[in-house]
Amino acid sequence: MLYTPKKVEVIKEDEYLQRIIEVEETLSAHAKEGTFKSFDGLNIFYRNYLVENPVGSIVIVHGFTEYCKKYTELVWYFTNRGYNVFTYDHRGHGLSERQVEGLVLAHVNSFEDYVKDLERFIEDIVVPCAGKENINIFSHSMGGSVTTLYLMRCGDRISRALLSSPMVYPFTSDCPITVLKLMLKQHARKNGWDARFKYASDFNPDHPFDKSHDTSYPRFRHNLDVRLSDERYQTSASTNRWMYEAVTVGKKMLRTKDLKKIKAKVLVISSGEDTVVRPKPQKKLADHLGCGFMKIEGAKHSAFICASEKLEKYMQTVFAFLES
């Protein structure tokens, strides 16, 4: 164990669906939301939660096809622990502006655009509200990719960064990445980089729990209901450019000379039953950084959407890292 677990009580399974509604109502009463313009003028949606006498601030950087509202439960735990929490929707996701038509498609011209959005968010929204001291990042999946690249550029601005199931390299079935890159280029020449990726899937309102990336049914059910409540939360497919960026970002993330620029303390958490991103490159990333690495056996890709007992241990690890 790298860090001594700190006691955390999480919402129990049998009371989750009732309690989470109460949590959302309580947090909404204290939330501040709006939009900010990123480097290219795109409107990015954000929602912040400020507490009295904060011990620090946490920026949540979500994953592919997600949105900041999905992290309400984690916001609850963070604010109860005394942290200001700052959340936002990536461009092309949730309530943020999009660069292609159709709410189902997630598109970005370059993952560097995500990094610039995060940099603008921290400089224009986080720092003016909370100052420069003890700013931390909690990231998931694609958010881990964005956070790693951000830390390479702005390595001295963040105290601690947690990378939960970071996307270094995604699973690409039996198709080698070199072959997939060639296929993407050919498809893009014919249809455009902003066209839908050939094998992308649609949002499924009847998505079965056993095929999900979660291990807690009440949490899975609630998140699905949130997506059903607003079609802007139903983004589920990528464009050719997004997919190309996803399969090439790992090479940038593992560039040793750039990883040396990172000053923040980092913890990588890997999920034992992840079928979305590859776990071995996550360990390689942690080794290159010389940082903490923890594997959660039995967890699927979304390790923070798991049954209460396992989630309690997960959050204990998170807070032990933040407060070590």
Residue frames as qw, qx, qy, qz and C-alpha x, y, z in Angstrom:
[[0.000, 0.888, 0.459, 0.000, 0.00, 0.00, 0.00],
 [0.449, 0.405, -0.005, 0.796, 1.48, 3.33, -1.05],
 [0.162, -0.423, 0.136, -0.881, -0.72, 5.53, 1.12],
 [0.000, -0.163, -0.851, 0.499, -2.46, 5.03, 4.45],
 [0.143, -0.527, -0.683, -0.486, -6.23, 4.87, 3.76],
 [0.129, -0.030, 0.361, -0.923, -8.31, 7.64, 5.33],
 [0.198, 0.395, 0.863, -0.245, -11.80, 6.69, 6.50],
 [0.266, 0.090, -0.297, -0.913, -14.49, 7.66, 4.00],
 [0.411, 0.332, 0.787, -0.318, -18.18, 6.81, 4.14],
 [0.125, 0.066, -0.581, -0.802, -19.88, 6.48, 0.78],
 [0.668, 0.059, 0.063, -0.739, -23.52, 6.14, -0.22],
 [0.448, -0.086, 0.887, -0.080, -24.68, 2.55, 0.21],
 [0.034, -0.057, -0.820, -0.568, -26.13, 0.55, -2.66],
 [0.072, -0.515, -0.854, 0.001, -29.59, 0.03, -1.18],
 [0.042, -0.808, -0.383, 0.446, -30.15, 3.75, -0.59],
 [0.401, -0.153, 0.354, 0.831, -28.26, 5.14, -3.55],
 [0.122, 0.482, 0.607, 0.620, -31.08, 6.09, -5.93],
 [0.267, -0.871, -0.409, -0.042, -32.82, 8.12, -3.23],
 [0.528, -0.655, -0.010, 0.540, -29.71, 9.65, -1.69],
 [0.465, 0.025, 0.375, 0.802, -28.12, 10.78, -4.95],
 [0.027, 0.732, 0.475, 0.487, -31.18, 12.90, -5.77],
 [0.438, -0.866, -0.194, 0.141, -30.85, 14.60, -2.38],
 [0.609, -0.362, 0.213, 0.672, -27.13, 15.11, -3.00],
 [0.347, 0.379, 0.463, 0.722, -27.78, 16.67, -6.41],
 [0.155, -0.863, -0.387, -0.285, -30.35, 19.06, -4.95],
 [0.555, -0.753, -0.049, 0.350, -28.01, 20.10, -2.12],
 [0.565, -0.183, 0.328, 0.735, -25.05, 20.66, -4.43],
 [0.255, 0.591, 0.504, 0.576, -27.14, 22.51, -7.04],
 [0.250, -0.921, -0.301, -0.007, -28.13, 25.07, -4.43],
 [0.457, -0.770, 0.199, 0.399, -24.46, 25.98, -3.94],
 [0.684, 0.124, 0.463, 0.550, -23.14, 25.52, -7.48],
 [0.162, 0.772, -0.105, -0.605, -22.05, 28.28, -9.78],
 [0.670, 0.206, 0.618, 0.355, -22.15, 27.57, -13.49],
 [0.277, 0.835, -0.065, -0.471, -21.50, 29.37, -16.72],
 [0.854, 0.406, 0.157, 0.286, -19.31, 29.28, -19.81],
 [0.274, -0.754, 0.301, 0.515, -15.89, 30.57, -20.66],
 [0.689, 0.702, -0.132, -0.123, -14.33, 31.14, -24.06],
 [0.852, -0.239, 0.281, 0.371, -11.39, 28.97, -24.86],
 [0.380, -0.437, 0.379, 0.722, -8.36, 29.90, -26.96],
 [0.135, 0.125, 0.693, 0.697, -10.31, 29.62, -30.23],
 [0.345, -0.079, -0.045, -0.934, -13.53, 31.27, -29.03],
 [0.523, -0.242, -0.777, -0.252, -15.41, 28.02, -28.34],
 [0.496, -0.520, 0.202, -0.665, -17.84, 28.22, -25.40],
 [0.481, 0.058, -0.849, 0.211, -16.97, 25.69, -22.67],
 [0.619, -0.608, -0.216, -0.448, -19.49, 24.92, -19.93],
 [0.350, 0.217, -0.734, 0.539, -18.36, 24.74, -16.31],
 [0.633, -0.645, -0.258, -0.342, -19.90, 24.11, -12.88],
 [0.339, 0.379, -0.609, 0.609, -18.04, 24.95, -9.67],
 [0.673, -0.622, -0.387, -0.105, -18.63, 24.22, -6.00],
 [0.226, 0.547, -0.439, 0.676, -16.98, 26.46, -3.39],
 [0.674, -0.505, -0.525, 0.124, -16.78, 25.61, 0.32],
 [0.278, -0.923, 0.140, -0.226, -15.97, 27.66, 3.42],
 [0.408, -0.717, 0.565, 0.004, -12.36, 27.52, 4.62],
 [0.921, 0.342, -0.162, -0.087, -11.19, 25.18, 1.83],
 [0.715, -0.493, 0.417, 0.267, -8.18, 22.93, 2.33],
 [0.258, -0.281, 0.660, 0.647, -7.50, 23.07, -1.39],
 [0.609, 0.467, -0.035, -0.640, -9.10, 22.77, -4.83],
 [0.525, -0.008, 0.825, 0.210, -9.80, 19.84, -7.12],
 [0.447, 0.456, -0.325, -0.698, -10.29, 20.10, -10.87],
 [0.711, 0.118, 0.688, -0.083, -12.18, 17.15, -12.38],
 [0.260, 0.490, -0.566, -0.610, -11.18, 16.24, -15.95],
 [0.803, 0.125, 0.458, -0.361, -13.70, 13.73, -17.31],
 [0.447, -0.141, 0.800, 0.374, -13.38, 11.03, -19.94],
 [0.107, 0.027, -0.667, -0.736, -14.62, 10.40, -23.47],
 [0.362, -0.413, -0.651, -0.524, -18.42, 10.82, -23.98],
 [0.382, -0.494, -0.647, 0.438, -18.78, 11.92, -20.35],
 [0.071, -0.742, -0.157, -0.648, -19.78, 15.24, -18.77],
 [0.088, 0.361, -0.587, 0.719, -19.16, 16.92, -15.44],
 [0.669, -0.304, 0.100, -0.671, -22.62, 16.06, -14.05],
 [0.874, 0.017, -0.483, -0.051, -21.61, 12.40, -14.07],
 [0.521, 0.182, -0.589, 0.591, -19.18, 13.19, -11.24],
 [0.416, -0.657, -0.039, -0.628, -21.76, 14.56, -8.80],
 [0.876, -0.441, -0.195, 0.010, -21.16, 11.79, -6.27],
 [0.731, 0.040, -0.186, 0.656, -17.41, 12.42, -6.25],
 [0.044, 0.586, -0.023, 0.809, -18.04, 16.16, -5.95],
 [0.663, -0.639, -0.156, -0.357, -20.07, 15.39, -2.82],
 [0.880, -0.304, -0.159, 0.328, -17.21, 13.49, -1.23],
 [0.540, 0.284, -0.071, 0.789, -14.63, 16.12, -2.20],
 [0.152, -0.649, -0.027, -0.745, -16.66, 19.08, -0.89],
 [0.772, -0.591, -0.161, -0.169, -17.47, 17.24, 2.34],
 [0.835, -0.151, -0.126, 0.514, -13.72, 16.78, 2.78],
 [0.265, -0.804, -0.057, 0.529, -13.21, 20.54, 2.48],
 [0.411, -0.086, 0.513, 0.748, -12.18, 20.95, -1.17],
 [0.428, 0.591, -0.040, -0.683, -13.42, 23.47, -3.69],
 [0.598, 0.135, 0.746, 0.260, -14.36, 21.50, -6.79],
 [0.284, 0.603, -0.237, -0.706, -14.16, 22.79, -10.36],
 [0.588, 0.191, 0.772, 0.146, -15.75, 20.80, -13.19],
 [0.331, 0.562, -0.233, -0.722, -16.26, 21.42, -16.90],
 [0.842, 0.347, 0.407, -0.066, -17.45, 19.65, -20.04],
 [0.449, -0.227, 0.552, 0.665, -14.83, 19.04, -22.71],
 [0.361, 0.434, -0.299, -0.770, -15.47, 20.64, -26.09],
 [0.506, 0.131, -0.726, -0.446, -17.81, 18.42, -28.06],
 [0.354, -0.206, -0.885, 0.219, -19.24, 16.96, -24.85],
 [0.172, -0.531, -0.662, 0.500, -22.19, 17.65, -22.60],
 [0.090, 0.898, 0.377, -0.205, -23.23, 21.30, -22.46],
 [0.289, -0.570, 0.330, 0.695, -20.13, 22.66, -24.17],
 [0.530, 0.674, -0.139, -0.496, -20.09, 23.91, -27.75],
 [0.817, 0.052, 0.542, 0.189, -19.39, 21.48, -30.57],
 [0.039, -0.572, 0.481, 0.663, -17.37, 21.73, -33.74],
 [0.099, -0.019, -0.863, -0.495, -19.38, 19.25, -35.82],
 [0.610, -0.147, -0.126, -0.768, -23.09, 18.77, -36.37],
 [0.809, -0.160, -0.536, -0.181, -24.91, 16.11, -34.41],
 [0.472, -0.698, 0.361, -0.400, -24.86, 15.67, -30.66],
 [0.990, -0.128, 0.058, -0.010, -23.85, 12.03, -30.93],
 [0.786, 0.415, -0.156, 0.431, -20.35, 12.83, -32.27],
 [0.500, -0.788, 0.116, 0.339, -17.33, 13.78, -30.18],
 [0.700, 0.575, 0.052, 0.420, -14.78, 15.63, -32.28],
 [0.354, -0.847, 0.153, 0.366, -11.53, 17.46, -31.64],
 [0.585, 0.773, -0.246, 0.018, -8.95, 18.69, -34.12],
 [0.518, 0.398, -0.632, 0.417, -6.14, 17.79, -31.74],
 [0.665, -0.520, -0.492, 0.214, -5.88, 16.59, -28.14],
 [0.383, 0.010, -0.185, 0.905, -3.76, 19.72, -27.68],
 [0.256, -0.480, -0.255, -0.800, -7.06, 21.63, -27.93],
 [0.708, -0.553, -0.432, -0.077, -8.30, 19.78, -24.84],
 [0.650, -0.207, -0.289, 0.672, -5.07, 20.72, -23.09],
 [0.128, 0.251, 0.046, 0.958, -5.47, 24.38, -24.02],
 [0.488, -0.577, -0.385, -0.530, -9.07, 24.28, -22.75],
 [0.746, -0.477, -0.394, 0.246, -7.89, 22.90, -19.41],
 [0.487, -0.023, -0.146, 0.861, -5.16, 25.53, -19.21],
 [0.118, -0.413, -0.189, -0.883, -7.66, 28.32, -19.93],
 [0.629, -0.574, -0.454, -0.262, -10.13, 26.88, -17.39],
 [0.697, -0.384, -0.350, 0.494, -7.54, 26.83, -14.63],
 [0.353, 0.034, -0.032, 0.934, -6.17, 30.28, -15.43],
 [0.176, -0.323, -0.250, -0.896, -9.49, 32.05, -16.07],
 [0.663, -0.475, -0.340, -0.469, -11.89, 30.26, -13.70],
 [0.816, -0.322, -0.423, 0.227, -10.06, 28.25, -11.03],
 [0.521, 0.029, -0.278, 0.807, -7.26, 30.63, -10.01],
 [0.122, -0.420, -0.021, -0.899, -9.46, 33.77, -9.76],
 [0.704, -0.490, -0.273, -0.435, -11.89, 31.85, -7.51],
 [0.900, -0.421, -0.103, 0.049, -9.50, 29.85, -5.35],
 [0.233, -0.852, 0.454, 0.119, -5.98, 31.15, -5.83],
 [0.587, 0.562, -0.578, -0.081, -2.89, 29.30, -7.00],
 [0.169, -0.453, 0.813, -0.325, -2.20, 27.24, -3.89],
 [0.360, -0.013, 0.907, -0.218, -2.92, 23.50, -3.61],
 [0.691, 0.370, -0.133, -0.606, -4.69, 22.97, -6.94],
 [0.410, -0.172, 0.894, 0.055, -5.14, 19.25, -7.62],
 [0.553, 0.249, -0.449, -0.656, -6.56, 17.27, -10.53],
 [0.596, 0.038, 0.782, -0.176, -8.75, 14.17, -10.55],
 [0.437, 0.444, -0.459, -0.634, -8.91, 12.73, -14.07],
 [0.739, 0.070, 0.650, -0.163, -10.40, 9.68, -15.74],
 [0.739, 0.389, 0.515, 0.193, -9.61, 7.84, -18.98],
 [0.475, 0.651, 0.208, 0.555, -9.26, 10.43, -21.79],
 [0.257, -0.947, 0.014, -0.192, -9.10, 13.00, -19.03],
 [0.764, -0.499, 0.260, 0.315, -5.92, 11.26, -17.88],
 [0.669, 0.341, 0.302, 0.588, -4.43, 11.75, -21.34],
 [0.096, 0.871, 0.152, 0.458, -5.32, 15.44, -21.27],
 [0.543, -0.836, 0.084, -0.008, -4.02, 15.87, -17.73],
 [0.815, -0.219, 0.252, 0.474, -0.67, 14.21, -18.51],
 [0.502, 0.506, 0.259, 0.652, -0.13, 16.46, -21.53],
 [0.170, -0.920, -0.109, -0.334, -1.18, 19.49, -19.46],
 [0.702, -0.674, 0.120, 0.196, 1.30, 18.61, -16.70],
 [0.749, 0.101, 0.241, 0.609, 4.06, 18.46, -19.29],
 [0.244, 0.669, 0.207, 0.671, 3.25, 22.05, -20.30],
 [0.294, -0.724, 0.107, -0.615, 2.32, 23.48, -16.91],
 [0.733, -0.054, -0.646, 0.206, 4.17, 21.14, -14.58],
 [0.286, 0.049, -0.536, 0.793, 4.60, 23.61, -11.73],
 [0.352, -0.284, -0.051, -0.890, 0.96, 24.72, -11.35],
 [0.819, -0.281, -0.320, -0.384, -0.55, 21.53, -9.92],
 [0.399, -0.581, 0.628, -0.330, 0.19, 20.02, -6.50],
 [0.418, -0.085, 0.904, -0.042, -1.17, 16.50, -7.08],
 [0.584, 0.272, -0.368, -0.670, -2.76, 14.72, -10.01],
 [0.575, -0.031, 0.796, -0.184, -4.67, 11.45, -9.89],
 [0.414, 0.309, -0.607, -0.604, -4.96, 9.53, -13.16],
 [0.635, 0.035, 0.678, -0.368, -7.80, 7.00, -12.88],
 [0.721, 0.333, 0.593, 0.134, -7.75, 4.44, -15.72],
 [0.078, 0.732, -0.240, -0.632, -5.77, 6.88, -17.89],
 [0.827, 0.515, 0.224, -0.016, -5.99, 6.33, -21.63],
 [0.293, -0.600, 0.560, 0.490, -2.40, 5.82, -22.72],
 [0.187, 0.151, -0.784, -0.573, -3.42, 3.35, -25.43],
 [0.727, 0.039, 0.204, -0.655, -7.02, 2.26, -26.01],
 [0.570, 0.038, 0.819, 0.063, -8.02, -1.31, -26.73],
 [0.413, 0.480, -0.343, -0.694, -8.39, -1.64, -30.49],
 [0.947, 0.139, 0.120, -0.262, -9.64, -5.22, -30.68],
 [0.852, -0.099, 0.373, 0.354, -7.26, -7.34, -32.76],
 [0.521, 0.792, 0.109, 0.299, -6.39, -4.46, -35.06],
 [0.638, -0.183, -0.100, 0.741, -2.80, -3.23, -34.60],
 [0.047, -0.819, -0.186, 0.541, -2.56, 0.52, -34.04],
 [0.172, -0.379, 0.519, 0.746, -0.39, 0.98, -37.14],
 [0.097, 0.314, 0.840, 0.433, -3.09, -0.65, -39.28],
 [0.032, -0.774, -0.595, 0.212, -5.84, 1.39, -37.60],
 [0.133, -0.673, 0.084, 0.723, -3.93, 4.64, -38.24],
 [0.111, -0.112, 0.696, 0.701, -3.61, 3.76, -41.93],
 [0.022, 0.522, 0.833, 0.182, -7.31, 2.88, -42.14],
 [0.085, -0.788, -0.390, 0.470, -8.28, 6.15, -40.46],
 [0.120, -0.498, 0.325, 0.795, -6.18, 8.17, -42.89],
 [0.061, 0.126, 0.810, 0.569, -7.76, 6.42, -45.86],
 [0.048, -0.667, -0.743, 0.025, -11.27, 6.89, -44.50],
 [0.130, -0.739, -0.183, 0.635, -10.56, 10.55, -43.71],
 [0.124, -0.255, 0.515, 0.809, -9.28, 11.23, -47.23],
 [0.047, -0.331, -0.825, -0.456, -12.55, 9.87, -48.58],
 [0.283, -0.707, -0.632, -0.142, -15.05, 11.23, -46.04],
 [0.056, -0.787, 0.129, -0.601, -13.22, 13.88, -44.02],
 [0.316, 0.167, -0.732, 0.580, -11.55, 13.95, -40.60],
 [0.330, -0.070, 0.419, -0.843, -14.76, 15.22, -39.02],
 [0.711, -0.040, -0.485, -0.508, -16.78, 12.27, -40.36],
 [0.815, -0.393, 0.260, -0.337, -17.99, 9.54, -38.04],
 [0.124, -0.463, 0.877, 0.043, -15.47, 6.79, -37.27],
 [0.539, 0.095, -0.695, -0.467, -16.49, 3.69, -39.21],
 [0.532, -0.177, -0.823, 0.096, -16.88, 1.42, -36.17],
 [0.105, -0.140, 0.441, -0.880, -18.30, 3.97, -33.70],
 [0.149, -0.418, -0.896, 0.020, -21.46, 2.96, -31.85],
 [0.244, -0.571, -0.250, -0.743, -24.68, 4.87, -31.19],
 [0.269, -0.243, 0.573, -0.735, -26.15, 5.75, -27.82],
 [0.439, -0.217, -0.847, -0.209, -28.21, 2.84, -26.55],
 [0.432, -0.460, 0.167, -0.758, -31.07, 3.85, -24.20],
 [0.928, -0.257, -0.014, -0.270, -31.42, 0.19, -23.20],
 [0.391, 0.587, -0.675, 0.216, -27.74, -0.43, -22.61],
 [0.870, -0.336, -0.359, -0.044, -27.41, -3.62, -20.50],
 [0.456, -0.834, 0.293, -0.106, -25.63, -3.28, -17.17],
 [0.867, -0.251, 0.367, 0.226, -23.48, -6.37, -17.73],
 [0.689, 0.471, 0.218, 0.506, -22.06, -4.76, -20.89],
 [0.049, -0.980, 0.011, -0.193, -21.24, -1.50, -19.13],
 [0.514, 0.454, -0.477, 0.549, -17.95, -0.29, -17.65],
 [0.368, -0.535, 0.347, -0.677, -19.48, -0.09, -14.15],
 [0.403, -0.038, -0.903, 0.145, -19.88, -2.58, -11.32],
 [0.109, 0.271, 0.631, -0.719, -22.63, -0.80, -9.34],
 [0.103, 0.501, 0.773, 0.376, -26.10, -1.18, -10.79],
 [0.074, -0.852, -0.440, 0.274, -27.75, 1.75, -8.91],
 [0.199, -0.653, 0.223, 0.696, -24.97, 4.10, -10.06],
 [0.212, 0.036, 0.753, 0.622, -25.16, 2.75, -13.60],
 [0.069, 0.649, 0.748, 0.119, -28.94, 3.18, -13.64],
 [0.106, -0.847, -0.238, 0.463, -28.80, 6.74, -12.36],
 [0.207, -0.475, 0.433, 0.738, -26.16, 7.79, -14.90],
 [0.169, 0.259, 0.809, 0.500, -28.22, 6.26, -17.70],
 [0.003, 0.793, 0.599, -0.111, -31.28, 8.19, -16.50],
 [0.162, -0.734, 0.060, 0.656, -29.24, 11.41, -16.57],
 [0.187, -0.181, 0.661, 0.704, -28.23, 10.72, -20.16],
 [0.092, 0.500, 0.818, 0.267, -31.83, 9.98, -21.11],
 [0.072, -0.792, -0.438, 0.419, -32.92, 13.31, -19.58],
 [0.126, 0.875, -0.156, -0.440, -30.90, 15.44, -22.02],
 [0.886, 0.429, 0.115, 0.135, -29.72, 14.46, -25.49],
 [0.226, 0.872, -0.385, 0.200, -26.60, 16.60, -25.03],
 [0.482, -0.546, 0.665, -0.166, -25.41, 13.89, -22.62],
 [0.911, 0.171, 0.353, -0.130, -25.90, 11.17, -25.23],
 [0.344, 0.757, -0.533, -0.154, -22.63, 11.65, -27.09],
 [0.883, -0.203, 0.417, -0.068, -21.37, 8.15, -27.84],
 [0.849, 0.373, 0.223, 0.300, -19.40, 8.10, -31.09],
 [0.373, -0.629, 0.245, 0.636, -16.15, 9.62, -32.29],
 [0.560, 0.789, -0.129, -0.218, -15.01, 11.21, -35.51],
 [0.880, 0.320, -0.152, 0.316, -12.02, 9.96, -37.48],
 [0.239, 0.697, -0.355, 0.576, -9.87, 12.74, -36.05],
 [0.595, -0.607, 0.326, -0.413, -10.80, 11.98, -32.43],
 [0.989, -0.096, 0.114, 0.012, -9.96, 8.31, -32.92],
 [0.706, 0.518, -0.213, 0.433, -6.68, 9.13, -34.65],
 [0.077, -0.728, 0.381, -0.565, -5.72, 11.39, -31.75],
 [0.807, -0.445, 0.230, -0.314, -6.69, 8.66, -29.27],
 [0.984, 0.040, 0.054, 0.168, -4.42, 6.03, -30.82],
 [0.609, 0.522, -0.181, 0.570, -1.46, 8.40, -31.16],
 [0.300, -0.854, 0.139, -0.401, -1.59, 10.22, -27.81],
 [0.907, -0.405, 0.032, 0.112, 0.20, 7.39, -25.98],
 [0.747, 0.296, -0.046, 0.594, 3.48, 8.08, -27.77],
 [0.046, 0.719, -0.107, 0.685, 3.34, 11.68, -26.50],
 [0.677, -0.665, 0.027, -0.315, 2.40, 10.61, -22.98],
 [0.932, -0.272, 0.072, 0.227, 5.37, 8.25, -22.69],
 [0.534, 0.685, -0.165, 0.468, 7.95, 10.73, -23.99],
 [0.716, -0.370, -0.358, 0.472, 10.54, 10.63, -21.20],
 [0.355, 0.119, -0.066, 0.925, 12.02, 14.07, -21.75],
 [0.291, -0.480, -0.221, -0.797, 8.58, 15.67, -21.41],
 [0.723, -0.512, -0.459, -0.063, 7.57, 13.56, -18.41],
 [0.599, -0.116, -0.347, 0.712, 10.61, 14.97, -16.59],
 [0.000, -0.377, -0.040, -0.925, 8.96, 18.40, -16.75],
 [0.581, -0.574, -0.441, -0.372, 6.15, 17.23, -14.46],
 [0.081, 0.396, -0.576, 0.711, 6.58, 18.62, -10.95],
 [0.689, -0.320, 0.078, -0.646, 3.26, 17.47, -9.48],
 [0.305, -0.182, 0.912, -0.203, 2.93, 14.34, -7.38],
 [0.621, 0.153, -0.447, -0.626, 1.06, 11.74, -9.43],
 [0.482, -0.072, 0.839, -0.243, -0.86, 8.56, -8.64],
 [0.464, 0.161, -0.637, -0.594, -1.98, 6.18, -11.39],
 [0.586, 0.000, 0.685, -0.433, -4.93, 3.90, -10.58],
 [0.306, 0.205, -0.778, -0.509, -5.51, 0.99, -12.94],
 [0.778, -0.031, 0.233, -0.582, -8.64, -1.16, -13.18],
 [0.425, -0.277, 0.859, 0.062, -8.12, -4.91, -13.13],
 [0.493, 0.372, 0.781, 0.093, -10.90, -5.73, -15.61],
 [0.198, 0.685, -0.078, -0.697, -10.54, -2.75, -17.96],
 [0.619, 0.304, 0.653, 0.313, -11.59, -3.48, -21.55],
 [0.280, 0.938, 0.198, -0.051, -11.49, 0.14, -22.75],
 [0.192, 0.880, -0.424, 0.097, -7.85, 1.15, -22.25],
 [0.835, 0.180, -0.474, 0.213, -4.76, -1.01, -21.96],
 [0.647, -0.762, -0.010, 0.007, -3.40, -1.47, -18.42],
 [0.838, -0.095, 0.051, 0.535, 0.26, -2.28, -19.20],
 [0.370, 0.540, 0.058, 0.754, 1.01, 1.17, -20.70],
 [0.412, -0.838, -0.084, -0.348, -0.47, 2.69, -17.52],
 [0.825, -0.494, 0.059, 0.267, 2.17, 0.89, -15.45],
 [0.675, 0.249, 0.135, 0.681, 4.81, 2.02, -17.94],
 [0.013, 0.799, 0.108, 0.591, 3.63, 5.61, -17.52],
 [0.631, -0.768, 0.012, -0.109, 3.88, 5.31, -13.74],
 [0.859, -0.195, 0.102, 0.463, 7.36, 3.76, -14.01],
 [0.479, 0.501, 0.125, 0.710, 8.55, 6.58, -16.29],
 [0.209, -0.817, -0.041, -0.537, 7.17, 9.14, -13.86],
 [0.371, 0.143, -0.724, 0.563, 8.52, 7.30, -10.83],
 [0.423, -0.291, 0.161, -0.843, 5.11, 7.81, -9.22],
 [0.461, -0.031, 0.773, -0.435, 2.61, 5.74, -7.27],
 [0.477, 0.078, -0.669, -0.565, 0.71, 2.97, -9.06],
 [0.426, -0.012, 0.759, -0.492, -2.25, 1.02, -7.75],
 [0.344, -0.031, -0.776, -0.528, -4.27, -1.72, -9.44],
 [0.553, -0.044, 0.454, -0.697, -7.83, -2.32, -8.30],
 [0.022, 0.000, -0.976, -0.218, -8.73, -5.94, -8.91],
 [0.116, 0.504, 0.844, -0.140, -12.32, -6.59, -9.94],
 [0.158, 0.696, 0.174, -0.678, -12.90, -3.02, -11.11],
 [0.596, 0.573, 0.462, 0.321, -13.97, -2.24, -14.65],
 [0.427, 0.456, 0.114, 0.772, -12.95, 0.86, -16.59],
 [0.233, -0.694, -0.001, -0.681, -14.98, 3.30, -14.46],
 [0.503, -0.030, -0.745, 0.436, -13.41, 2.30, -11.16],
 [0.077, -0.016, 0.420, -0.904, -15.25, 5.06, -9.29],
 [0.690, -0.042, -0.112, -0.714, -18.63, 3.62, -10.34],
 [0.470, 0.089, -0.876, 0.069, -18.42, 0.46, -8.30],
 [0.625, -0.553, -0.541, -0.101, -20.22, -1.15, -5.38],
 [0.325, -0.900, 0.051, -0.286, -20.11, 0.75, -2.10],
 [0.823, -0.498, 0.166, 0.217, -17.52, -1.42, -0.33],
 [0.734, 0.165, 0.236, 0.615, -15.01, -1.17, -3.18],
 [0.170, 0.813, 0.155, 0.535, -15.82, 2.52, -3.75],
 [0.535, -0.844, 0.027, -0.033, -15.09, 3.21, -0.09],
 [0.784, -0.308, 0.256, 0.473, -11.60, 1.75, -0.47],
 [0.528, 0.517, 0.291, 0.608, -11.14, 3.65, -3.73],
 [0.075, -0.905, -0.096, -0.408, -12.02, 6.98, -2.12],
 [0.700, -0.682, 0.101, 0.187, -9.86, 6.20, 0.90],
 [0.745, 0.014, 0.273, 0.608, -6.93, 5.78, -1.48],
 [0.280, 0.733, 0.256, 0.565, -7.79, 9.02, -3.27],
 [0.315, -0.917, -0.013, -0.244, -7.89, 11.07, -0.08],
 [0.796, -0.470, 0.160, 0.345, -4.82, 9.39, 1.37],
 [0.638, 0.279, 0.261, 0.669, -2.94, 10.47, -1.78],
 [0.079, 0.818, 0.199, 0.534, -4.32, 14.02, -1.74],
 [0.458, -0.848, 0.067, -0.259, -3.60, 14.48, 1.95],
 [0.910, -0.138, -0.099, 0.378, -0.29, 12.62, 2.22]]
